[in-house]
């Protein structure tokens, strides 16, 4: 099960990061091309933090329920 979640995370993570980088693009003076803005990276880290925090809360919640049922 851990391997499955790891593989899912490895495939979804880059696609979410790429989506944010494409949505938030900007230019740099005297450089040709568009580049991801700092907002894109802030959203990537905020999303990763939110998903990690949610996973920890679910794990703690489920651990408490499993312990109560086994008693």
C-alpha positions in Angstrom: 0.0 0.0 0.0 2.9 2.4 0.8 4.4 1.8 -2.6 1.1 2.5 -4.3 0.7 5.8 -2.5 4.3 6.7 -3.3 3.8 6.1 -7.0 0.6 8.1 -7.0 2.3 11.0 -5.2 5.2 10.9 -7.7 2.9 11.2 -10.6 0.5 13.8 -9.2 3.0 16.0 -7.6 4.9 17.1 -10.7 1.6 17.7 -12.6 0.3 20.0 -9.8 3.6 21.8 -9.8 3.6 22.2 -13.6 0.0 23.5 -13.5 1.0 26.2 -11.0 4.1 27.1 -13.0 2.1 27.5 -16.2 -0.7 29.5 -14.5 1.7 32.0 -12.9 4.3 33.1 -15.5 6.1 36.4 -15.7 8.9 38.1 -17.6 12.3 39.2 -16.5 13.7 42.5 -17.8 16.4 42.1 -20.5 15.8 38.4 -20.7 13.6 36.8 -23.4 11.0 34.3 -22.4 8.5 33.7 -19.6 9.4 32.2 -16.3 7.4 31.0 -13.2 6.8 33.8 -10.7 7.5 33.5 -7.0 3.8 33.1 -6.5 3.9 29.8 -8.4 6.5 28.4 -6.0 4.6 29.7 -3.0 1.5 27.9 -4.2 3.5 24.7 -4.8 4.8 24.6 -1.2 1.5 25.7 0.3 -0.3 22.8 -1.6 2.4 20.3 -0.5 2.1 21.5 3.1 -1.7 21.3 3.1 -1.6 17.7 1.7 1.0 16.7 4.2 -0.9 18.2 7.1 -4.1 16.5 6.0 -2.3 13.1 5.7 -0.9 13.5 9.3 -4.3 14.4 10.7 -5.9 11.4 9.0 -3.2 9.1 10.2 -3.5 10.3 13.8 -7.3 10.1 13.6 -7.3 6.6 12.2 -4.7 5.4 14.7 -6.9 6.5 17.6 -9.9 4.6 16.1 -8.0 1.4 15.5 -6.6 1.5 19.0 -10.1 1.9 20.5 -11.5 -0.9 18.4 -8.8 -3.4 19.3 -9.3 -2.9 23.1 
